[in-house]
Amino acid sequence: MRRRKKRAQQEEEAKVDVTSLLDIIFIMLIFFIVTTSFVKESGFLVKKSTTDKASNKKATTIMVHIDQHGIVYFNNKAVDITRLPARIEYFIANNPTEHILLRPHKDTSYKQVVAVLDQIKPFTRLKISIGLYQP
């Protein structure tokens, strides 16, 4: 009988109270949820074209490309970046178009591409497509 009492006492002593451990976990979870900052990244929205690719429309497209040296070309003619909006405006006045294709060279700096995009930005009715320029 003595053996049975010792086993019963040992089993009772082996219990671990985990309620305080759960409290600590929930407090830590709440702390991390409250201290997490939710940041919305800024940028611009790119809308994909939903037009049919097999359409037979004869539309002219403005082509702007930037070579590896940072020189900007408007329809295969070198142009100063500050004169680019005037060229686009003149082209739109003479040729109805809705598309502009920007093709930077793979070695062009991002700063130069963003500068060109800033010049194109005022023309809100133009749909901008971006691809790579490969001579």
N, C-alpha and C positions, 0 to 999 in steps of 0.2 A: 504494500500500500504506500509505502514511503516513495517509491519510484514514481508512482502515478501523480502524487502531489507535486513533486519537483518538475515533472514535465508540464503540468498545468500551469505552474507558476512561471516557467520559462516562456511558454507561449503567450501569456498575458503581458509579460515584460517586453516582448518583441514588437509590439504595436508602435507605429510612428504616426504622429499627428501631422498631417500635411496641410491643414487649413491655413496656417500662417504662411506656408510656402506659396499657396495659391493666391493669397492676398498680395504678396510681394510681386508675383508675376503680373497680376492685373494692374497693380499700381505702376509698374514699369511700362506696361503696354499703353496705358492711358498717358503716361509721360511722353513716350515717343510719338504718339498720335498728335498730342497737343503741340509739341515742339517742332514737328515737321513743317517745313514751309512748302507751300504749293506755288510754283512759279510757272506762269504761262510764257512760253518762248515767243518772241516776236519774230515776224518774218512776213513773207508775202505768199498769197494763195495762188497756186497754179491750177488753172482749170483745164481739164483735158477736153479736146474737141470731140463733139458727138456727131459731127457731120460724117456722111458716107464717104469713104475714101475713093469710091469708084464714080464720084460725081463728075460730070462733064463740064463743069463751070470753067470758064477761062478767066481766072483771076490772077492778077499780078501780085507778086510778093516782094516786099522790101527785104533786101538782104544786107545785113550788116555783119562784117566779120573783122576779127582782130587777129593780126599775125603774132608771131612769137616775140617780136620786138615792141609790141604795144601800139602799132599803127592801126588806126581804125579805117575801114573801107566801107563806103556806102555804095551798093550796087557795083562793086569792083573798081571804085574810084576812091583814092585816098582822100580823107576829109579830116579836118580838125574836129576834135570831140566837142568843142563849144559850138561849132556850126552844124552839128548833126541834127538838132531839132528843126532848124530852118530848112535843111535838105529834106527831112521827112515831111514837113508841112507842105513844101513845094511839090513833092512827089504825090502826096495825097490829093492836092488840089487838081493835078493834071491826070492822075490815074486812080480810079476808085479801087481801093484795096482795104482789106481787113486784117491782113497778116503781115507780121514782120518776123524775120528769121535772124536770130543772133547766133553767130558761129565763132566762138573764141578758139584760138589754137590751144592745144593741150598744155603748152608751156607759158601761156598768158597768165599774168598775176590776177588773183581774184579781185584785187582793188580796181584794176582796169575794167574788168567785167562789170562790177558794181557801178562804176562811174558811167559806163555806157547805158546800163539799165536805168540809172537815175535820169539820163537825158531822154530816154524813151518813155518814162513813166507818165508824163503829162498827156500822152496820147492814149486816153482810156478806152477808145473804141477799137484799138488795134489788139489783136491776139498775138501774144509773144510766144514764139517757139525757140527753144535753145538746143543747139547741136554742137558737134565738134567740127572745127575747120581743119581739113587735111588737104594741103595743096597737091 
